[in-house]
Amino acid sequence: MTATKLPPGPRAPGLFQALRYLRDPVRFMTDCHRRYGDVFTMNLGKLGTLVTLVRPDHIQEMFKSTSPSLASGQGKLLEFYVGENSLFVTEGTDHKQARGMLAPPIALSRMKVYSQLVQEATLSATRDWAPGRQGQVLDSALEAAVEVMVRAIMGLSGEESRPVRQAVREYIDGTTAPLLFFRWLRADLGHCSPGGRWHRLRARCHEVIEREIARHRDPSCRDDSMLGVLLASEEGAALPDAALRDHIFTMIMAGHESSGLTLSLAMYWLHRTPDALARLQAELDALGPEPNADALSGCAYLEATCQETLRITPIVPNIVRRLVGPLEIAGWSLPAGVRLAASAFLAPRRPETYPAPARFLPERFLDRRYKPSEFLPFGGGSFHCIGDVLALHQLKISLGTLVTRFRCEGLASPEPKIVRRGMVLMPEGGCRLLVRERRSISVPSGSAAVPG
C-alpha cells in the first residue's frame, strides 16, 4: 500500500456535498468520477464519509472480501424505517441465519404460481388503459407490484388486500429522502409536522402487517403464501411478531419499489428506442395473440431488455458497506468509520465494459454474460439480494404482458434528470405514454384478475 489517507474528492463543506448527493446524486457522482477518478471520497457531513469504487476489479475485491471490518452499509441508518431485524441492517450470524430462514418461502419451486399471479396483477392494474389514454406508467406499475407482493407474501387478494396495500404504499411514499437522511425531521412535533405524519404512517403499516401475522399463526388460517410457509417452519414460528413484521415489510418494500420502478423505466427506454421496441414486439408476437406467463419467461430478448434497463438506470445508486475497522482496498488504506460504496450507477457505464454505455442496447446481454462486479443491480457478496431471481422474473412477466397487450407512444422528455424517490432513483416526471391500441389477453382458466 502506498496511500494512508482517504482518496481524493470535493473540498466543499459537508453540508453542501450532502445536499448535492440528495438532490442530484447522479450528476454529483458523475462529476466526482470525471474529476477524481475511479476511487473518490464524498464528505456528506453528518451523513458520513463515502468512498466510492467504480472499477470492476475494485468492486470484485469488495464483494469477495471476508474482512471482519466490512459490515452492512446501512447499519442504523435504515433501522428506523425497515426495523432492527431486517436483512437490510442485520449483520454477521444474525444476517446469515435470517437469509437461511427466508430462502424456502421464496424458493424457485413457487415460480409457476408466482408467474400467473404477476400476470393477473399486471392486467388488473392496467384495466383502465383504453386507447387515447395519456398518463404515467409508474402508478399502474406500482399498483401491480404491491398487489403481487401482498398476494405472494400474505395470501391476500381483492378487497381483503386493500388495507395492507394502502398502508404499505402510504408509508413507503411518505418516507421521503429528507426524512431518510435527516433524523431531526422525523421528530414527532404534532399532527401537522412531517415527523408526526410519518410516525402515524409507520404505526398504521405495522398494525396491518401484525394483524396478518396473528391471523397466519392460527394453523386453520395458514396458506401457501410466503408468510404461511415461514410460520409452518419451526424456526419461523418461533420468531416474535416484531421480527416477522420487519422481514415481511422489507420483502414487500423491496419488491414493490424495485419491480414497479424498473417496469416503468423499461417502458420508458423501449419507447425512446424504436429498434429495441420493434425487436421485442416481434419476439412476443411470435408467441401468439395470448401468451401465458410460462411462454413469456422463456423469451431471451425480453430478459435482455430487463437486464439492460437495470444496467442503464439502476434504481439504487450504490451498494454500501460500513467499515467497523481499517481496510486495505483498491490501493488505499481506509480507516474505520467510513462507508465504502460500489457504484451501481457508474460501474455499468464504463465504455471498457459496455461499449456505447449511454445507449439502450438490450442485445449486449445476448452476446455476453457479465460478472457481478460489472452488473450489480442486486448488490453482491454476502449481502446480495435474496430475491434477485424472482425480481427479474416478475419484471419479465409484467413487461412482456404490457408490451403484448398495448401499443403505445412515448411522451417523455428526451433528456430526463434522474432524481431521488426515497431510497431509490427514477427519471424526473417518470414515464408518460399515449395508448394507441389495446389487445385482448385471457387470464388462464381457474383464475381471475384481482380487483383494484
Backbone hydrogen bonds in HBPLUS format (Angstrom, degrees):
<---DONOR---> <-ACCEPTOR-->    atom                        ^
c    i                          cat <-CA-CA->   ^        H-A-AA   ^      H-
h    n   atom  resd res      DA  || num        DHA   H-A  angle D-A-AA Bond
n    s   type  num  typ     dist DA aas  dist angle  dist       angle   num
A0041-THR N   A0008-PRO O   2.84 MM  33  5.79 152.4  1.91 135.0 141.7     1
A0017-GLN N   A0013-PRO O   3.10 MM   4  6.46 161.4  2.13 156.0 161.4     2
A0018-ALA N   A0014-GLY O   2.85 MM   4  6.02 157.7  1.90 150.6 157.3     3
A0019-LEU N   A0015-LEU O   3.00 MM   4  6.21 156.8  2.05 147.8 153.1     4
A0020-ARG N   A0016-PHE O   3.07 MM   4  6.36 155.7  2.13 146.9 153.5     5
A0021-TYR N   A0017-GLN O   2.90 MM   4  6.12 159.6  1.94 151.2 157.0     6
A0022-LEU N   A0018-ALA O   2.96 MM   4  6.18 146.4  2.07 145.0 153.8     7
A0023-ARG N   A0019-LEU O   2.87 MM   4  5.93 161.4  1.90 149.7 154.9     8
A0024-ASP N   A0020-ARG O   2.85 MM   4  5.55 163.1  1.88 145.6 151.5     9
A0028-PHE N   A0024-ASP O   3.12 MM   4  6.27 166.3  2.14 158.9 163.2    10
A0029-MET N   A0025-PRO O   2.92 MM   4  6.01 169.1  1.93 151.4 154.5    11
A0030-THR N   A0026-VAL O   2.87 MM   4  5.95 158.3  1.91 148.1 155.2    12
A0031-ASP N   A0027-ARG O   2.86 MM   4  5.97 160.0  1.90 148.2 153.5    13
A0032-CYS N   A0028-PHE O   3.00 MM   4  6.23 159.8  2.04 147.9 153.6    14
A0033-HIS N   A0029-MET O   2.91 MM   4  6.11 159.4  1.96 148.5 154.2    15
A0034-ARG N   A0030-THR O   2.98 MM   4  6.15 161.9  2.01 150.2 154.9    16
A0035-ARG N   A0031-ASP O   3.01 MM   4  6.14 152.9  2.09 147.0 154.3    17
A0036-TYR N   A0032-CYS O   2.76 MM   4  5.64 164.8  1.78 154.2 158.9    18
A0037-GLY N   A0033-HIS O   3.00 MM   4  4.92 145.1  2.12 126.4 131.2    19
A0054-VAL N   A0038-ASP O   3.03 MM  16  5.04 136.8  2.23 156.8 156.8    20
A0040-PHE N   A0052-THR O   3.21 MM  12  5.44 152.8  2.28 141.5 149.0    21
A0052-THR N   A0040-PHE O   2.78 MM  12  5.44 165.0  1.80 166.8 169.7    22
A0042-MET N   A0050-LEU O   2.81 MM   8  5.16 159.8  1.85 145.6 152.5    23
A0050-LEU N   A0042-MET O   2.90 MM   8  5.16 171.5  1.91 155.9 157.8    24
A0044-LEU N   A0048-GLY O   2.88 MM   4  5.27 149.5  1.98 153.1 158.0    25
A0047-LEU N   A0044-LEU O   3.03 MM   3  5.20 154.2  2.10 131.4 128.1    26
A0048-GLY N   A0045-GLY O   3.00 MM   3  5.61 163.7  2.03 116.4 121.8    27
A0339-ARG N   A0049-THR O   2.81 MM 290  6.03 169.7  1.82 167.9 171.4    28
A0051-VAL N   A0339-ARG O   2.81 MM 288  6.15 169.7  1.82 166.9 165.7    29
A0341-ALA N   A0051-VAL O   2.77 MM 290  6.03 161.3  1.80 161.6 162.2    30
A0053-LEU N   A0341-ALA O   2.70 MM 288  6.00 160.8  1.74 167.3 173.6    31
A0343-SER N   A0053-LEU O   2.98 MM 290  6.01 171.4  1.99 170.7 169.6    32
A0058-HIS N   A0055-ARG O   3.10 MM   3  5.36 124.0  2.42 104.6 118.4    33
A0059-ILE N   A0055-ARG O   3.00 MM   4  6.31 157.4  2.05 153.7 161.0    34
A0060-GLN N   A0056-PRO O   2.79 MM   4  5.96 156.4  1.84 149.6 156.0    35
A0061-GLU N   A0057-ASP O   3.10 MM   4  6.21 148.5  2.21 133.1 141.1    36
A0062-MET N   A0058-HIS O   3.07 MM   4  6.44 147.3  2.18 142.0 150.4    37
A0063-PHE N   A0059-ILE O   2.88 MM   4  6.20 163.5  1.91 155.7 159.6    38
A0064-LYS N   A0060-GLN O   2.91 MM   4  5.99 153.9  1.98 149.6 155.9    39
A0065-SER N   A0062-MET O   3.34 MM   3  5.29 148.6  2.45  97.5 106.4    40
A0070-LEU N   A0067-SER O   3.25 MM   3  5.95 168.9  2.27 119.1 121.5    41
A0324-VAL N   A0069-SER O   2.74 MM 255  4.88 158.3  1.79 142.9 147.6    42
A0071-ALA N   A0322-ARG O   2.80 MM 251  5.05 154.8  1.87 149.8 157.8    43
A0322-ARG N   A0071-ALA O   2.94 MM 251  5.05 162.3  1.97 127.8 133.6    44
A0077-LEU N   A0074-GLN O   2.65 MM   3  5.19 139.3  1.81 153.7 151.2    45
A0081-TYR N   A0078-LEU O   2.90 MM   3  5.23 139.6  2.07 108.2 120.3    46
A0082-VAL N   A0078-LEU O   2.94 MM   4  6.13 165.5  1.96 173.9 175.8    47
A0083-GLY N   A0079-GLU O   2.85 MM   4  4.73 141.2  2.00 126.7 135.5    48
A0086-SER N   A0083-GLY O   3.29 MM   3  5.61 167.1  2.30 112.8 116.7    49
A0089-VAL N   A0086-SER O   3.05 MM   3  5.65 159.5  2.09 115.1 120.8    50
A0090-THR N   A0086-SER O   3.04 MM   4  6.21 151.4  2.13 159.5 168.5    51
A0095-HIS N   A0091-GLU O   3.21 MM   4  4.75 157.0  2.27 107.2 110.1    52
A0096-LYS N   A0092-GLY O   3.09 MM   4  6.44 162.4  2.13 154.5 159.4    53
A0097-GLN N   A0093-THR O   2.93 MM   4  6.07 164.7  1.95 155.4 159.3    54
A0098-ALA N   A0094-ASP O   3.03 MM   4  6.16 157.0  2.09 143.4 149.8    55
A0099-ARG N   A0095-HIS O   2.99 MM   4  6.22 159.8  2.03 151.5 156.7    56
A0100-GLY N   A0096-LYS O   3.04 MM   4  6.25 161.3  2.07 148.3 153.2    57
A0101-MET N   A0097-GLN O   2.99 MM   4  6.19 148.1  2.09 144.8 153.4    58
A0102-LEU N   A0098-ALA O   2.96 MM   4  6.11 153.7  2.03 150.6 157.0    59
A0103-ALA N   A0099-ARG O   3.05 MM   4  6.03 129.1  2.32 144.5 155.7    60
A0106-ILE N   A0103-ALA O   3.12 MM   3  5.54 138.8  2.30 111.1 122.2    61
A0107-ALA N   A0104-PRO O   3.13 MM   3  4.93 158.2  2.17 115.8 112.7    62
A0110-ARG N   A0107-ALA O   3.22 MM   3  6.07 171.2  2.23 121.1 123.8    63
A0111-MET N   A0108-LEU O   2.98 MM   3  5.23 160.4  2.02 119.9 120.7    64
A0114-TYR N   A0110-ARG O   3.02 MM   4  6.11 163.9  2.05 157.4 162.6    65
A0115-SER N   A0111-MET O   2.75 MM   4  5.91 150.8  1.84 149.9 157.5    66
A0116-GLN N   A0112-LYS O   3.26 MM   4  6.57 162.7  2.30 151.3 153.2    67
A0117-LEU N   A0113-VAL O   3.12 MM   4  6.32 158.1  2.17 147.6 154.1    68
A0118-VAL N   A0114-TYR O   2.96 MM   4  6.22 155.5  2.02 152.1 158.0    69
A0119-GLN N   A0115-SER O   3.11 MM   4  6.42 163.1  2.14 152.6 156.2    70
A0120-GLU N   A0116-GLN O   2.98 MM   4  6.19 165.1  2.01 153.0 157.1    71
A0121-ALA N   A0117-LEU O   2.99 MM   4  6.19 165.4  2.01 151.7 155.5    72
A0122-THR N   A0118-VAL O   2.99 MM   4  6.16 154.0  2.06 149.1 156.2    73
A0123-LEU N   A0119-GLN O   3.02 MM   4  6.23 163.9  2.05 152.6 156.4    74
A0124-SER N   A0120-GLU O   2.93 MM   4  6.14 157.2  1.99 150.1 156.9    75
A0125-ALA N   A0121-ALA O   2.95 MM   4  6.07 157.1  2.01 145.1 150.8    76
A0126-THR N   A0122-THR O   3.25 MM   4  6.39 132.2  2.50 139.5 150.2    77
A0127-ARG N   A0124-SER O   3.32 MM   3  5.23 160.3  2.36 110.9 109.1    78
A0129-TRP N   A0126-THR O   3.07 MM   3  5.32 164.6  2.09 117.3 118.1    79
A0130-ALA N   A0128-ASP O   2.99 MM   2  5.73 123.7  2.31 110.0  93.9    80
A0133-ARG N   A0130-ALA O   2.99 MM   3  5.68 155.8  2.05 147.3 148.9    81
A0132-GLY N   A0435-VAL O   2.74 MM 303  5.38 176.0  1.74 155.2 154.2    82
A0435-VAL N   A0133-ARG O   2.89 MM 302  5.34 162.5  1.92 155.1 160.3    83
A0135-GLY N   A0433-LEU O   3.12 MM 298  5.75 154.3  2.19 149.6 157.1    84
A0433-LEU N   A0135-GLY O   2.94 MM 298  5.75 157.6  2.00 161.3 158.7    85
A0137-VAL N   A0431-CYS O   2.90 MM 294  5.72 146.4  2.01 165.1 174.2    86
A0141-ALA N   A0137-VAL O   2.90 MM   4  6.05 158.6  1.94 157.1 164.0    87
A0142-LEU N   A0138-LEU O   2.82 MM   4  5.99 162.0  1.85 159.9 163.1    88
A0143-GLU N   A0139-ASP O   2.98 MM   4  6.12 151.9  2.06 141.9 150.3    89
A0144-ALA N   A0140-SER O   2.95 MM   4  6.16 162.0  1.98 149.0 153.0    90
A0145-ALA N   A0141-ALA O   2.96 MM   4  6.12 157.5  2.01 143.0 149.8    91
A0146-VAL N   A0142-LEU O   2.94 MM   4  6.07 167.5  1.95 152.3 154.5    92
A0147-GLU N   A0143-GLU O   3.10 MM   4  6.16 152.7  2.17 142.2 150.1    93
A0148-VAL N   A0144-ALA O   2.97 MM   4  6.21 156.4  2.02 148.7 154.7    94
A0149-MET N   A0145-ALA O   3.02 MM   4  6.29 164.8  2.04 150.3 154.0    95
A0150-VAL N   A0146-VAL O   2.95 MM   4  6.05 166.7  1.97 149.4 153.0    96
A0151-ARG N   A0147-GLU O   3.00 MM   4  6.07 160.3  2.04 146.7 152.5    97
A0152-ALA N   A0148-VAL O   2.85 MM   4  5.92 165.4  1.87 153.4 158.3    98
A0153-ILE N   A0149-MET O   2.85 MM   4  5.76 159.3  1.89 146.4 152.5    99
A0154-MET N   A0150-VAL O   2.91 MM   4  5.46 153.9  1.98 132.6 141.3   100
A0155-GLY N   A0151-ARG O   2.86 MM   4  4.43 133.6  2.08 114.0 123.9   101
A0226-MET N   A0152-ALA O   2.92 MM  74  6.24 166.3  1.94 149.1 153.7   102
A0227-LEU N   A0153-ILE O   2.81 MM  74  5.50 154.8  1.87 145.9 150.2   103
A0161-SER N   A0158-GLY O   3.13 MM   3  5.64 149.2  2.23 110.1 118.7   104
A0162-ARG N   A0159-GLU O   3.12 MM   3  5.18 146.5  2.24 100.9 110.7   105
A0165-ARG N   A0161-SER O   2.92 MM   4  6.11 174.1  1.92 166.5 168.6   106
A0166-GLN N   A0162-ARG O   2.87 MM   4  5.94 169.8  1.88 161.0 163.7   107
A0167-ALA N   A0163-PRO O   2.99 MM   4  6.02 163.6  2.01 142.2 147.2   108
A0168-VAL N   A0164-VAL O   2.92 MM   4  6.00 167.9  1.94 156.8 160.3   109
A0169-ARG N   A0165-ARG O   2.99 MM   4  6.07 167.9  2.00 149.5 153.5   110
A0170-GLU N   A0166-GLN O   2.97 MM   4  6.03 161.0  2.01 148.4 154.1   111
A0171-TYR N   A0167-ALA O   3.06 MM   4  6.15 154.2  2.13 142.0 148.9   112
A0172-ILE N   A0168-VAL O   2.93 MM   4  6.16 165.7  1.96 154.8 158.6   113
A0173-ASP N   A0169-ARG O   2.82 MM   4  5.88 169.8  1.83 152.2 155.7   114
A0174-GLY N   A0170-GLU O   2.87 MM   4  5.78 141.1  2.02 133.9 144.8   115
A0175-THR N   A0172-ILE O   3.21 MM   3  5.36 150.9  2.30 101.9 110.3   116
A0180-LEU N   A0176-THR O   2.95 MM   4  6.24 147.9  2.05 150.2 160.5   117
A0180-LEU N   A0177-ALA O   3.06 MM   3  4.95 117.4  2.47  94.0 109.9   118
A0181-PHE N   A0177-ALA O   3.02 MM   4  6.22 155.6  2.08 157.5 162.6   119
A0182-PHE N   A0178-PRO O   2.86 MM   4  5.64 149.6  1.96 150.4 156.3   120
A0185-LEU N   A0182-PHE O   3.13 MM   3  5.81 147.2  2.25 115.8 123.9   121
A0186-ARG N   A0183-ARG O   2.91 MM   3  5.45 152.5  1.99 115.2 123.7   122
A0187-ALA N   A0184-TRP O   3.35 MM   3  5.58 166.7  2.37 106.6 109.7   123
A0193-SER N   A0190-GLY O   3.17 MM   3  5.49 153.8  2.24 110.6 118.4   124
A0197-ARG N   A0193-SER O   3.00 MM   4  6.28 164.7  2.02 160.9 163.6   125
A0198-TRP N   A0194-PRO O   2.98 MM   4  6.14 158.8  2.03 144.9 151.5   126
A0199-HIS N   A0195-GLY O   2.94 MM   4  6.13 159.3  1.98 150.6 155.2   127
A0200-ARG N   A0196-GLY O   3.19 MM   4  6.44 151.7  2.28 144.0 150.9   128
A0201-LEU N   A0197-ARG O   3.03 MM   4  6.33 154.5  2.09 150.4 157.6   129
A0202-ARG N   A0198-TRP O   2.95 MM   4  6.23 158.1  2.00 153.2 159.0   130
A0203-ALA N   A0199-HIS O   2.98 MM   4  6.14 162.7  2.01 145.5 150.3   131
A0204-ARG N   A0200-ARG O   3.01 MM   4  6.17 158.6  2.06 146.2 151.7   132
A0205-CYS N   A0201-LEU O   3.03 MM   4  6.21 159.7  2.07 146.7 152.2   133
A0206-HIS N   A0202-ARG O   2.91 MM   4  6.14 167.3  1.92 157.5 160.6   134
A0207-GLU N   A0203-ALA O   2.93 MM   4  6.07 152.8  2.01 143.2 151.2   135
A0208-VAL N   A0204-ARG O   3.16 MM   4  6.44 162.0  2.19 154.1 155.9   136
A0209-ILE N   A0205-CYS O   3.22 MM   4  6.40 161.4  2.26 151.4 156.6   137
A0210-GLU N   A0206-HIS O   2.90 MM   4  5.99 165.4  1.93 153.1 157.8   138
A0211-ARG N   A0207-GLU O   3.01 MM   4  6.15 144.8  2.14 142.3 151.7   139
A0212-GLU N   A0208-VAL O   3.29 MM   4  6.52 151.3  2.38 138.0 143.9   140
A0213-ILE N   A0209-ILE O   2.99 MM   4  6.33 149.4  2.08 147.8 157.2   141
A0214-ALA N   A0210-GLU O   3.01 MM   4  6.22 160.9  2.05 146.6 150.6   142
A0215-ARG N   A0211-ARG O   3.08 MM   4  6.36 151.9  2.16 140.7 148.4   143
A0216-HIS N   A0212-GLU O   2.95 MM   4  6.16 160.4  1.99 149.2 153.8   144
A0217-ARG N   A0213-ILE O   3.01 MM   4  6.24 129.9  2.27 143.9 157.0   145
A0218-ASP N   A0215-ARG O   3.24 MM   3  5.75 154.4  2.31 109.9 116.8   146
A0221-CYS N   A0218-ASP O   2.82 MM   3  5.46 156.4  1.87 123.9 131.5   147
A0222-ARG N   A0219-PRO O   3.29 MM   3  5.11 159.4  2.34  98.6 104.7   148
A0229-VAL N   A0225-SER O   2.88 MM   4  6.17 161.3  1.91 158.2 162.4   149
A0230-LEU N   A0226-MET O   2.93 MM   4  6.06 156.5  1.98 143.8 150.9   150
A0231-LEU N   A0227-LEU O   2.94 MM   4  6.14 162.6  1.98 151.5 155.2   151
A0232-ALA N   A0228-GLY O   3.03 MM   4  6.13 128.2  2.31 136.9 150.3   152
A0232-ALA N   A0229-VAL O   3.26 MM   3  5.10 134.4  2.48  91.3 103.8   153
A0233-SER N   A0230-LEU O   3.20 MM   3  5.57 155.1  2.27 106.1 113.4   154
A0237-ALA N   A0233-SER O   2.94 MM   4  6.06 164.7  1.97 153.6 157.8   155
A0238-ALA N   A0234-GLU O   3.23 MM   4  6.31 137.3  2.42 137.1 146.7   156
A0239-LEU N   A0236-GLY O   3.13 MM   3  5.42 156.7  2.19 107.3 114.5   157
A0243-ALA N   A0240-PRO O   3.11 MM   3  5.50 121.7  2.46 107.4 120.6   158
A0244-LEU N   A0240-PRO O   3.12 MM   4  6.47 166.0  2.14 158.5 162.5   159
A0245-ARG N   A0241-ASP O   2.80 MM   4  5.95 160.6  1.83 153.0 159.0   160
A0246-ASP N   A0242-ALA O   3.04 MM   4  6.25 157.5  2.09 143.9 149.0   161
A0247-HIS N   A0243-ALA O   3.07 MM   4  6.36 161.1  2.11 151.4 156.0   162
A0248-ILE N   A0244-LEU O   2.84 MM   4  6.03 166.7  1.86 158.3 162.2   163
A0249-PHE N   A0245-ARG O   2.89 MM   4  6.02 170.0  1.90 155.2 158.2   164
A0250-THR N   A0246-ASP O   3.03 MM   4  6.09 161.3  2.07 143.4 149.1   165
A0251-MET N   A0247-HIS O   3.04 MM   4  6.27 161.1  2.08 149.9 154.4   166
A0252-ILE N   A0248-ILE O   3.01 MM   4  6.26 164.6  2.03 154.1 158.4   167
A0253-MET N   A0249-PHE O   2.77 MM   4  5.87 174.6  1.78 161.4 163.3   168
A0254-ALA N   A0250-THR O   2.89 MM   4  5.88 169.8  1.90 149.7 153.2   169
A0255-GLY N   A0251-MET O   3.01 MM   4  5.94 163.6  2.04 142.9 148.2   170
A0256-HIS N   A0252-ILE O   2.83 MM   4  5.77 158.9  1.88 150.8 157.4   171
A0257-GLU N   A0253-MET O   2.99 MM   4  6.02 174.9  1.99 153.7 155.4   172
A0258-SER N   A0254-ALA O   3.07 MM   4  5.97 162.8  2.10 145.3 149.8   173
A0259-SER N   A0255-GLY O   3.09 MM   4  5.76 157.1  2.15 135.0 142.0   174
A0260-GLY N   A0256-HIS O   3.05 MM   4  5.78 156.4  2.10 139.5 146.9   175
A0261-LEU N   A0257-GLU O   3.04 MM   4  5.85 162.3  2.08 144.9 150.4   176
A0262-THR N   A0258-SER O   3.10 MM   4  5.89 155.7  2.16 136.9 144.5   177
A0263-LEU N   A0259-SER O   3.00 MM   4  6.00 152.2  2.08 143.2 150.3   178
A0264-SER N   A0260-GLY O   3.18 MM   4  6.41 159.6  2.22 145.5 150.6   179
A0265-LEU N   A0261-LEU O   2.93 MM   4  6.22 154.3  2.00 147.3 155.0   180
A0266-ALA N   A0262-THR O   2.83 MM   4  6.03 153.4  1.91 147.4 154.3   181
A0267-MET N   A0263-LEU O   3.14 MM   4  6.40 161.2  2.17 150.1 153.8   182
A0268-TYR N   A0264-SER O   3.00 MM   4  6.22 148.2  2.10 141.1 150.8   183
A0269-TRP N   A0265-LEU O   2.90 MM   4  6.20 165.5  1.92 159.3 160.0   184
A0270-LEU N   A0266-ALA O   2.97 MM   4  6.09 163.8  2.00 150.1 155.2   185
A0271-HIS N   A0267-MET O   3.12 MM   4  6.13 156.4  2.18 141.6 147.2   186
A0272-ARG N   A0269-TRP O   3.14 MM   3  5.07 154.0  2.21  99.4 107.3   187
A0273-THR N   A0270-LEU O   3.15 MM   3  5.05 150.0  2.24  96.4 105.6   188
A0276-ALA N   A0273-THR O   3.10 MM   3  5.59 119.4  2.49 112.6 126.0   189
A0277-LEU N   A0273-THR O   3.10 MM   4  6.37 163.2  2.13 156.6 162.0   190
A0278-ALA N   A0274-PRO O   2.86 MM   4  6.01 163.8  1.89 153.7 157.7   191
A0279-ARG N   A0275-ASP O   3.03 MM   4  6.21 157.9  2.08 145.1 151.0   192
A0280-LEU N   A0276-ALA O   2.99 MM   4  6.18 158.1  2.04 149.4 155.3   193
A0281-GLN N   A0277-LEU O   2.87 MM   4  6.06 163.7  1.89 153.2 158.0   194
A0282-ALA N   A0278-ALA O   2.97 MM   4  6.14 154.4  2.04 145.1 151.8   195
A0283-GLU N   A0279-ARG O   3.09 MM   4  6.32 155.9  2.15 143.6 149.6   196
A0284-LEU N   A0280-LEU O   2.96 MM   4  6.23 161.2  2.00 154.9 159.8   197
A0285-ASP N   A0281-GLN O   2.76 MM   4  5.88 155.8  1.81 149.2 156.5   198
A0286-ALA N   A0282-ALA O   3.20 MM   4  6.28 143.5  2.34 140.2 147.8   199
A0287-LEU N   A0284-LEU O   3.03 MM   3  5.44 157.8  2.08 110.8 117.9   200
A0288-GLY N   A0285-ASP O   3.08 MM   3  5.58 166.7  2.10 116.0 120.2   201
A0296-LEU N   A0292-ASN O   3.11 MM   4  6.44 160.7  2.15 153.5 159.2   202
A0297-SER N   A0293-ALA O   2.99 MM   4  6.15 152.1  2.07 149.0 155.9   203
A0298-GLY N   A0295-ALA O   3.26 MM   3  5.66 151.3  2.35 107.1 114.8   204
A0299-CYS N   A0296-LEU O   3.16 MM   3  5.58 170.8  2.17 121.4 121.9   205
A0303-GLU N   A0299-CYS O   3.17 MM   4  6.42 158.4  2.22 144.5 149.7   206
A0304-ALA N   A0300-ALA O   2.95 MM   4  6.22 157.2  2.00 146.8 153.8   207
A0305-THR N   A0301-TYR O   2.86 MM   4  6.03 145.5  1.98 142.2 150.9   208
A0306-CYS N   A0302-LEU O   3.12 MM   4  6.44 155.1  2.19 146.7 152.6   209
A0307-GLN N   A0303-GLU O   2.98 MM   4  6.27 159.7  2.02 151.6 157.2   210
A0308-GLU N   A0304-ALA O   2.88 MM   4  6.05 156.3  1.94 146.5 152.9   211
A0309-THR N   A0305-THR O   3.01 MM   4  6.17 150.7  2.09 143.6 151.3   212
A0310-LEU N   A0306-CYS O   3.07 MM   4  6.36 158.6  2.12 147.7 152.9   213
A0311-ARG N   A0307-GLN O   2.93 MM   4  6.20 136.4  2.12 139.7 152.3   214
A0312-ILE N   A0308-GLU O   2.96 MM   4  6.11 175.4  1.96 156.4 155.8   215
A0313-THR N   A0309-THR O   3.08 MM   4  5.95 156.8  2.14 147.7 153.7   216
A0425-LEU N   A0315-ILE O   2.65 MM 110  4.62 140.3  1.81 126.3 139.3   217
A0344-ALA N   A0317-PRO O   2.89 MM  27  5.21 126.2  2.18 124.8 137.1   218
A0319-ILE N   A0342-ALA O   2.86 MM  23  5.04 162.1  1.89 145.6 151.7   219
A0342-ALA N   A0319-ILE O   2.87 MM  23  5.04 161.6  1.91 142.0 146.1   220
A0321-ARG N   A0340-LEU O   2.75 MM  19  5.15 157.0  1.80 154.1 162.2   221
A0340-LEU N   A0321-ARG O   2.75 MM  19  5.15 160.9  1.78 149.6 156.2   222
A0323-LEU N   A0338-VAL O   3.01 MM  15  5.71 167.5  2.03 171.6 174.1   223
A0337-GLY N   A0323-LEU O   2.79 MM  14  5.40 172.0  1.80 143.3 146.1   224
A0327-LEU N   A0334-LEU O   2.96 MM   7  5.24 156.9  2.01 144.1 151.1   225
A0334-LEU N   A0327-LEU O   2.74 MM   7  5.24 159.7  1.78 164.3 157.4   226
A0329-ILE N   A0332-TRP O   2.85 MM   3  5.41 157.5  1.90 159.4 164.4   227
A0332-TRP N   A0329-ILE O   2.89 MM   3  5.41 159.9  1.93 119.8 126.5   228
A0347-ALA N   A0343-SER O   3.11 MM   4  5.70 157.6  2.16 137.8 144.8   229
A0349-ARG N   A0346-LEU O   2.97 MM   3  5.22 158.2  2.02 114.7 119.8   230
A0350-ARG N   A0347-ALA O   3.41 MM   3  5.77 152.8  2.49 118.5 116.3   231
A0353-THR N   A0350-ARG O   3.01 MM   3  5.58 144.5  2.14 114.5 123.4   232
A0354-TYR N   A0350-ARG O   2.86 MM   4  5.97 176.0  1.86 161.6 162.9   233
A0359-ARG N   A0356-ALA O   3.05 MM   3  5.71 165.2  2.08 122.9 127.7   234
A0364-ARG N   A0361-LEU O   3.15 MM   3  6.01 166.8  2.17 125.2 128.6   235
A0365-PHE N   A0362-PRO O   2.97 MM   3  5.88 160.1  2.01 127.8 132.1   236
A0366-LEU N   A0363-GLU O   2.93 MM   3  5.01 151.6  2.01 103.4 112.7   237
A0374-GLU N   A0371-LYS O   2.89 MM   3  5.20 158.4  1.94 112.5 119.8   238
A0375-PHE N   A0371-LYS O   3.01 MM   4  6.24 146.2  2.13 157.4 168.0   239
A0379-GLY N   A0376-LEU O   3.33 MM   3  5.15 163.8  2.36 108.0 106.4   240
A0385-CYS N   A0378-PHE O   2.92 MM   7  5.25 176.0  1.92 164.1 163.9   241
A0384-HIS N   A0381-GLY O   3.18 MM   3  5.50 155.5  2.24 119.9 118.0   242
A0391-ALA N   A0387-GLY O   2.91 MM   4  6.03 153.9  1.97 153.3 161.7   243
A0392-LEU N   A0388-ASP O   3.01 MM   4  6.24 164.0  2.04 152.5 155.2   244
A0393-HIS N   A0389-VAL O   3.01 MM   4  6.15 156.6  2.06 144.6 151.9   245
A0394-GLN N   A0390-LEU O   2.82 MM   4  5.99 158.7  1.86 149.3 154.7   246
A0395-LEU N   A0391-ALA O   3.04 MM   4  6.27 158.3  2.08 146.4 152.0   247
A0396-LYS N   A0392-LEU O   3.01 MM   4  6.26 157.2  2.06 148.0 153.7   248
A0397-ILE N   A0393-HIS O   3.06 MM   4  6.36 166.2  2.08 156.3 158.6   249
A0398-SER N   A0394-GLN O   2.99 MM   4  6.14 168.8  2.00 154.5 157.9   250
A0399-LEU N   A0395-LEU O   2.89 MM   4  5.91 169.3  1.90 152.6 156.2   251
A0400-GLY N   A0396-LYS O   2.87 MM   4  5.84 162.7  1.90 147.0 152.9   252
A0401-THR N   A0397-ILE O   2.99 MM   4  6.03 151.7  2.07 141.6 149.0   253
A0402-LEU N   A0398-SER O   3.03 MM   4  6.31 160.0  2.07 150.4 155.3   254
A0403-VAL N   A0399-LEU O   2.96 MM   4  6.15 174.2  1.96 162.2 163.2   255
A0404-THR N   A0400-GLY O   3.03 MM   4  5.99 148.4  2.13 138.9 147.5   256
A0405-ARG N   A0401-THR O   3.00 MM   4  6.06 156.6  2.05 145.2 151.5   257
A0406-PHE N   A0402-LEU O   2.94 MM   4  5.87 160.2  1.98 155.3 159.5   258
A0439-ARG N   A0405-ARG O   2.61 MM  34  4.72 159.4  1.65 154.1 158.5   259
A0407-ARG N   A0437-GLU O   2.97 MM  30  4.94 155.9  2.03 137.6 139.8   260
A0436-ARG N   A0407-ARG O   2.69 MM  29  5.43 154.2  1.76 152.2 160.4   261
A0437-GLU N   A0407-ARG O   3.08 MM  30  4.94 149.2  2.17 139.0 141.4   262
A0409-GLU N   A0434-LEU O   2.81 MM  25  5.03 144.3  1.93 139.4 151.3   263
A0434-LEU N   A0409-GLU O   2.80 MM  25  5.03 157.7  1.85 147.2 155.0   264
A0411-LEU N   A0432-ARG O   2.78 MM  21  5.20 157.6  1.82 158.8 150.9   265
A0428-GLU N   A0417-LYS O   2.62 MM  11  5.41 161.3  1.65 163.0 169.2   266
A0419-VAL N   A0426-MET O   2.81 MM   7  5.59 167.8  1.83 165.4 161.1   267
A0426-MET N   A0419-VAL O   2.92 MM   7  5.59 148.8  2.02 156.3 165.4   268
A0421-ARG N   A0424-VAL O   2.67 MM   3  5.25 164.3  1.69 152.4 152.0   269
A0424-VAL N   A0421-ARG O   3.14 MM   3  5.25 159.0  2.18 127.4 122.3   270
A0430-GLY N   A0427-PRO O   2.88 MM   3  5.18 160.5  1.92 129.1 132.5   271
A0447-SER N   A0444-PRO O   3.25 MM   3  6.07 142.0  2.40 142.1 144.3   272
